[in-house]
Amino acid sequence: MRVAIFLCFALLVGSVWADNGISSRPVRSSAVLQSQPRPATKPVLVTTRVETIAVQPAAKPQPRQGPLSEQRVVGTTFQRPGSGFTENARSAETRKPVIPGRDLSPSGPAANARIDMVQPKTGAAIDSARETPVASDSPAAARLTARKQVDQTARLRMDASSLTEESFARPADLRVHRQTVTTIETAARALETRAPALPPSDLAVAQYQIDYATRQAAEVNRAAAAGKVISVEQVKAVQTAASPVQPMTSRIMSGQRPFPVRTVNVRVGRKDASDEVAGLQVYVLPGGILDDPSLFSESEIRSYLTRFSFTQLTSPAAQEVAVFDMRVWIGPRMNYDEMVQLIGQREVKKFRVINDPTVRDQLIELAFVAPDDLVEP
């Protein structure tokens, strides 16, 4: 009876508390808790906790900005459970990824690491990777060569200015020599201004004239500086070498070709027959190289020989030739190296000379007889 009264009183007090908005939970006995169903508020709390736990692992980590630090790479990627410090460090070193902007360790990359390498270039690939190469007949090459000759003639003039009259057999020849050297330097400077506009053949002719005169004058400078007395003949030899330079300079500055040019037609006949000989090469060189081959190296002689010789084989063979003591002869086809040896020994004597500018525009005919006029090694 007392228990029933107590329960009624408890229910009455609970209803009063609920009406007044009091959320405090009354203390219940174990019997009541077992008989009553679980309150609805407890699943709500559990649900909230589950959602919180589910959201945390589902969140995607933001990518780290900037390069990874060494500590992070080793700690998160290469450290293995159950391994010692030495093993982990070795694994981190051998499997270390290549990070842009960071140098490799002195030990070098691992054998199994993938590294993109540029294969070495060979052959024509080398030229394609460089800056645009300068062709031998390009305006840039012409300007460069002319600039070198200007520098050479400037040094030549400075060397001549340091000479004294005691170095010459005739004191007045010092002034003559200096004037000749000045003429050569003036020609080099004039050629520099017009070199890019000249055809390759005309440029080669002008460069040869300046080069030949420069070398003759340099021989005199060296001999005088060594204490030798310069003879009158040596001074005249320099004047002769430089004599075509002054008119050449005037022609270049007026927009003309360095020297008059004539078409030369070469025919080669047989000695005891009327037919012509085919397949022979027509070789051409300035007279100064044949007369003074010691002034030039073998490679320089070969360069001039391949530049001036005919591109067409006999017979007949025709080509333009500058009129200024050019020597023309015939020989076996493409024997340039052999001809260079003969020139160095001064063995080329069966030639024709092109040095008469009075022929104007007339065709120059040259006739050779094989095998008598053939120059062979």
C-alpha positions as CSV (number, residue, x, y, z in Angstrom):
1,M,0.0,0.0,0.0
2,R,2.8,2.4,0.9
3,V,4.6,1.4,-2.3
4,A,1.6,2.2,-4.4
5,I,1.2,5.6,-2.7
6,F,4.9,6.4,-3.3
7,L,4.7,5.5,-7.0
8,C,1.7,7.7,-7.5
9,F,3.4,10.6,-5.8
10,A,6.5,10.1,-8.0
11,L,4.4,10.1,-11.2
12,L,2.6,13.2,-10.0
13,V,5.8,15.1,-9.3
14,G,7.3,13.9,-12.7
15,S,4.3,15.2,-14.6
16,V,4.6,18.6,-12.8
17,W,8.3,18.8,-13.7
18,A,7.5,18.0,-17.3
19,D,4.9,20.7,-17.5
20,N,7.3,23.2,-16.1
21,G,10.0,22.4,-18.9
22,I,12.4,20.9,-16.4
23,S,14.7,18.6,-18.4
24,S,16.5,17.1,-15.4
25,R,16.1,13.3,-15.3
26,P,14.8,12.0,-12.0
27,V,16.6,9.2,-10.2
28,R,14.9,5.9,-10.9
29,S,15.3,2.6,-9.3
30,S,16.8,-0.4,-11.1
31,A,13.4,-2.0,-11.3
32,V,11.9,1.0,-13.1
33,L,14.8,1.2,-15.5
34,Q,14.4,-2.4,-16.5
35,S,10.7,-2.1,-17.1
36,Q,10.7,1.2,-18.9
37,P,11.8,1.5,-22.6
38,R,15.0,3.4,-23.5
39,P,14.4,7.1,-23.8
40,A,14.4,8.6,-27.4
41,T,17.1,11.1,-26.5
42,K,19.8,8.5,-26.2
43,P,19.8,7.3,-29.8
44,V,20.0,10.9,-30.9
45,L,23.2,11.3,-29.0
46,V,24.6,8.1,-30.4
47,T,23.7,9.2,-33.9
48,T,25.4,12.5,-33.5
49,R,28.6,10.7,-32.4
50,V,28.5,8.4,-35.4
51,E,28.2,11.3,-37.8
52,T,31.1,13.0,-36.2
53,I,33.3,10.0,-36.5
54,A,32.2,9.4,-40.2
55,V,32.9,12.9,-41.3
56,Q,36.5,13.0,-40.1
57,P,38.0,10.2,-42.2
58,A,36.0,11.2,-45.2
59,A,37.6,14.7,-45.4
60,K,40.2,14.9,-48.2
61,P,43.5,16.4,-47.2
62,Q,44.5,19.5,-49.1
63,P,47.6,19.2,-51.2
64,R,50.7,20.7,-49.6
65,Q,52.1,23.8,-51.4
66,G,55.8,23.9,-52.3
67,P,58.3,21.1,-52.2
68,L,58.1,18.4,-49.7
69,S,60.5,18.6,-46.8
70,E,63.1,15.8,-46.2
71,Q,61.5,14.9,-42.8
72,R,58.1,14.3,-44.3
73,V,59.4,12.2,-47.2
74,V,61.3,9.9,-44.8
75,G,58.6,9.7,-42.1
76,T,55.5,9.1,-44.2
77,T,56.8,7.4,-47.3
78,F,59.9,5.4,-46.7
79,Q,59.8,4.4,-43.0
80,R,58.7,0.8,-42.7
81,P,57.3,-0.9,-39.5
82,G,59.7,-3.2,-37.9
83,S,62.8,-1.8,-39.6
84,G,65.7,-0.3,-37.9
85,F,66.9,3.2,-38.4
86,T,69.8,2.1,-40.7
87,E,67.4,0.2,-43.0
88,N,64.9,3.0,-43.2
89,A,67.7,5.6,-44.0
90,R,69.0,3.3,-46.8
91,S,65.5,2.8,-48.2
92,A,64.9,6.5,-48.1
93,E,68.1,7.3,-50.0
94,T,67.7,4.7,-52.7
95,R,64.0,5.4,-53.3
96,K,64.1,9.2,-53.0
97,P,62.0,10.8,-55.7
98,V,63.5,13.4,-58.0
99,I,62.0,16.7,-56.9
100,P,62.2,19.6,-59.5
101,G,64.7,22.3,-58.5
102,R,66.7,20.0,-56.2
103,D,70.1,18.5,-56.9
104,L,70.7,14.8,-56.7
105,S,72.8,13.5,-53.8
106,P,76.5,12.9,-54.4
107,S,75.8,9.2,-54.5
108,G,73.8,9.6,-57.6
109,P,70.3,8.2,-58.4
110,A,69.4,4.6,-57.8
111,A,69.6,2.0,-60.6
112,N,65.8,1.5,-60.5
113,A,65.0,5.2,-60.4
114,R,63.4,6.7,-63.6
115,I,65.2,9.7,-64.7
116,D,64.6,11.5,-68.1
117,M,67.9,12.2,-69.8
118,V,68.7,14.0,-73.0
119,Q,70.7,11.7,-75.3
120,P,73.9,13.1,-76.7
121,K,73.6,14.6,-80.1
122,T,75.7,13.4,-83.0
123,G,76.3,14.3,-86.6
124,A,73.9,16.9,-88.1
125,A,71.9,17.1,-84.8
126,I,74.7,19.1,-83.3
127,D,74.5,21.8,-85.9
128,S,70.7,22.0,-85.6
129,A,70.9,22.6,-81.9
130,R,73.3,25.4,-82.1
131,E,72.7,28.9,-83.2
132,T,72.2,29.3,-86.9
133,P,75.6,28.5,-88.4
134,V,77.3,31.0,-90.6
135,A,77.6,29.7,-94.2
136,S,80.9,30.2,-96.0
137,D,79.3,32.4,-98.6
138,S,76.9,34.2,-96.3
139,P,77.0,38.0,-95.7
140,A,77.9,37.4,-92.1
141,A,80.9,35.3,-93.0
142,A,82.0,37.9,-95.6
143,R,81.8,40.6,-92.9
144,L,83.7,38.5,-90.4
145,T,86.5,37.7,-92.9
146,A,86.8,41.4,-94.0
147,R,87.0,42.4,-90.3
148,K,89.9,40.1,-89.7
149,Q,91.7,41.6,-92.7
150,V,91.2,45.0,-91.3
151,D,92.7,44.0,-88.0
152,Q,95.7,42.3,-89.8
153,T,96.4,45.4,-91.9
154,A,96.1,47.7,-88.9
155,R,98.8,45.7,-87.0
156,L,100.8,45.7,-90.2
157,R,100.7,49.5,-90.3
158,M,101.7,49.7,-86.6
159,D,104.7,47.4,-87.1
160,A,105.8,49.5,-90.1
161,S,105.5,52.7,-88.1
162,S,108.1,51.4,-85.6
163,L,110.8,50.8,-88.2
164,T,113.7,53.2,-88.7
165,E,115.6,54.3,-91.8
166,E,118.6,52.2,-90.6
167,S,116.7,49.1,-91.5
168,F,116.6,50.0,-95.2
169,A,119.4,50.1,-97.7
170,R,118.0,53.3,-99.0
171,P,116.5,55.5,-96.2
172,A,113.9,56.9,-98.5
173,D,112.4,53.4,-98.9
174,L,111.0,53.6,-95.4
175,R,108.5,56.2,-96.5
176,V,107.7,54.2,-99.6
177,H,107.1,51.1,-97.5
178,R,104.8,52.9,-95.1
179,Q,102.8,54.4,-97.9
180,T,102.3,51.0,-99.5
181,V,101.2,49.5,-96.1
182,T,98.7,52.4,-95.8
183,T,97.3,51.6,-99.2
184,I,96.7,48.0,-98.2
185,E,94.9,49.0,-95.0
186,T,92.7,51.4,-96.9
187,A,91.7,48.6,-99.3
188,A,90.8,46.3,-96.4
189,R,88.6,48.9,-94.8
190,A,86.9,49.6,-98.1
191,L,86.2,45.9,-98.6
192,E,84.7,45.6,-95.2
193,T,82.0,48.1,-96.1
194,R,81.1,46.3,-99.3
195,A,81.8,42.7,-98.5
196,P,78.3,41.6,-97.7
197,A,77.0,42.8,-101.1
198,L,79.7,41.2,-103.2
199,P,79.3,37.8,-104.9
200,P,81.4,35.0,-103.4
201,S,83.8,34.9,-106.4
202,D,84.4,38.6,-106.3
203,L,84.9,38.6,-102.6
204,A,87.5,35.8,-102.9
205,V,89.4,37.8,-105.5
206,A,89.5,40.9,-103.4
207,Q,90.5,39.1,-100.3
208,Y,93.3,37.4,-102.1
209,Q,94.7,40.6,-103.3
210,I,94.7,42.2,-99.8
211,D,96.0,39.0,-98.3
212,Y,98.9,38.6,-100.7
213,A,100.1,42.2,-100.4
214,T,99.8,41.9,-96.6
215,R,102.0,38.9,-96.4
216,Q,104.6,40.4,-98.6
217,A,104.7,43.6,-96.4
218,A,104.8,41.5,-93.2
219,E,107.9,39.7,-94.5
220,V,109.7,43.1,-94.8
221,N,108.5,44.1,-91.3
222,R,109.8,40.9,-89.7
223,A,113.1,41.1,-91.5
224,A,113.7,44.7,-90.5
225,A,112.7,44.0,-86.9
226,A,115.2,41.2,-86.8
227,G,118.0,43.6,-87.7
228,K,118.3,42.8,-91.4
229,V,118.8,45.5,-94.0
230,I,115.9,45.7,-96.5
231,S,117.0,45.9,-100.1
232,V,115.5,48.0,-102.8
233,E,114.2,44.8,-104.5
234,Q,112.3,43.8,-101.4
235,V,110.6,47.2,-101.2
236,K,109.6,46.9,-104.9
237,A,108.3,43.4,-104.4
238,V,105.8,44.8,-101.9
239,Q,104.8,47.6,-104.2
240,T,104.2,45.1,-107.0
241,A,102.1,42.9,-104.8
242,A,100.0,45.9,-103.7
243,S,99.8,47.5,-107.2
244,P,96.4,46.0,-108.0
245,V,95.0,47.0,-104.6
246,Q,94.5,50.7,-105.2
247,P,92.5,50.4,-108.5
248,M,90.5,47.5,-106.9
249,T,89.5,49.8,-104.0
250,S,88.3,52.5,-106.4
251,R,86.2,50.0,-108.3
252,I,84.7,48.6,-105.1
253,M,83.8,51.9,-103.7
254,S,82.1,52.9,-107.0
255,G,79.9,49.8,-107.0
256,Q,81.8,47.9,-109.6
257,R,83.3,44.4,-109.4
258,P,86.9,44.3,-108.0
259,F,88.4,43.4,-111.4
260,P,87.1,43.1,-115.0
261,V,85.7,39.6,-115.6
262,R,86.0,37.7,-118.9
263,T,84.5,34.4,-120.0
264,V,87.2,31.9,-120.7
265,N,86.5,28.9,-122.9
266,V,89.0,26.0,-122.6
267,R,89.4,23.3,-125.3
268,V,91.6,20.3,-125.0
269,G,92.5,18.4,-128.2
270,R,94.5,15.3,-128.8
271,K,97.9,15.5,-130.3
272,D,97.4,13.1,-133.2
273,A,93.6,13.3,-133.6
274,S,90.9,15.9,-134.2
275,D,88.6,15.0,-131.4
276,E,88.6,16.7,-128.0
277,V,89.5,15.2,-124.6
278,A,86.7,15.0,-122.1
279,G,86.8,14.7,-118.3
280,L,89.7,16.9,-117.5
281,Q,89.8,19.6,-114.8
282,V,90.5,23.2,-115.5
283,Y,92.6,24.6,-112.6
284,V,92.9,28.3,-111.8
285,L,95.0,30.2,-109.3
286,P,96.3,33.8,-109.0
287,G,99.9,34.2,-110.1
288,G,101.2,35.3,-106.7
289,I,100.5,31.9,-105.2
290,L,102.4,30.0,-107.9
291,D,105.3,32.5,-107.7
292,D,105.5,32.6,-103.8
293,P,103.9,29.4,-102.5
294,S,105.9,29.7,-99.2
295,L,103.7,32.6,-98.2
296,F,100.6,30.3,-97.9
297,S,99.8,27.1,-96.1
298,E,98.7,24.0,-98.0
299,S,95.1,24.4,-96.7
300,E,95.1,28.0,-97.9
301,I,96.3,27.0,-101.3
302,R,93.7,24.3,-101.6
303,S,91.0,26.7,-100.6
304,Y,91.9,29.2,-103.3
305,L,92.4,26.4,-105.8
306,T,88.9,25.0,-105.3
307,R,87.4,28.4,-105.3
308,F,88.8,29.6,-108.6
309,S,89.0,26.4,-110.6
310,F,86.3,25.5,-113.2
311,T,83.2,23.6,-112.1
312,Q,82.7,22.3,-115.6
313,L,85.0,19.6,-117.1
314,T,86.5,19.6,-120.6
315,S,86.0,19.8,-123.4
316,P,85.0,22.5,-123.9
317,A,84.7,24.1,-120.5
318,A,83.8,27.8,-119.9
319,Q,83.7,30.0,-116.8
320,E,84.2,33.6,-115.9
321,V,87.7,34.6,-114.8
322,A,88.9,37.8,-113.2
323,V,91.5,39.6,-115.2
324,F,94.6,40.2,-113.0
325,D,97.3,37.6,-113.7
326,M,95.3,34.5,-113.3
327,R,97.0,31.2,-114.2
328,V,95.0,28.5,-116.0
329,W,96.1,24.9,-116.6
330,I,94.6,21.4,-117.1
331,G,95.0,18.2,-115.2
332,P,93.3,15.0,-114.1
333,R,89.9,15.4,-112.5
334,M,89.6,16.4,-108.8
335,N,93.4,16.1,-108.2
336,Y,93.4,19.1,-105.8
337,D,95.6,17.6,-103.1
338,E,98.2,16.4,-105.7
339,M,98.1,19.9,-107.4
340,V,98.7,21.5,-104.0
341,Q,101.9,19.5,-103.6
342,L,103.1,20.4,-107.1
343,I,102.4,24.1,-106.4
344,G,104.4,24.0,-103.2
345,Q,107.3,22.5,-105.2
346,R,106.8,25.1,-108.0
347,E,106.3,22.4,-110.5
348,V,103.2,23.8,-112.2
349,K,104.6,25.5,-115.4
350,K,102.2,24.6,-118.2
351,F,99.7,27.3,-117.7
352,R,98.1,30.2,-119.6
353,V,97.9,33.7,-118.2
354,I,94.7,35.8,-118.0
355,N,95.9,39.4,-117.4
356,D,94.9,41.5,-120.4
357,P,91.9,43.7,-119.6
358,T,91.9,45.3,-123.0
359,V,89.9,42.3,-124.5
360,R,86.8,43.9,-123.1
361,D,83.8,41.6,-123.4
362,Q,85.3,39.3,-126.0
363,L,85.3,35.5,-125.3
364,I,88.8,34.3,-124.4
365,E,89.7,31.0,-126.1
366,L,92.4,28.8,-124.6
367,A,93.6,25.7,-126.5
368,F,95.6,22.9,-124.8
369,V,97.0,19.7,-126.3
370,A,96.9,16.4,-124.5
371,P,99.0,14.9,-123.2
372,D,101.8,17.5,-123.8
373,D,100.0,20.3,-121.9
374,L,98.6,18.1,-119.2
375,V,99.9,18.8,-115.7
376,E,100.0,15.4,-113.8
377,P,101.4,14.5,-110.4
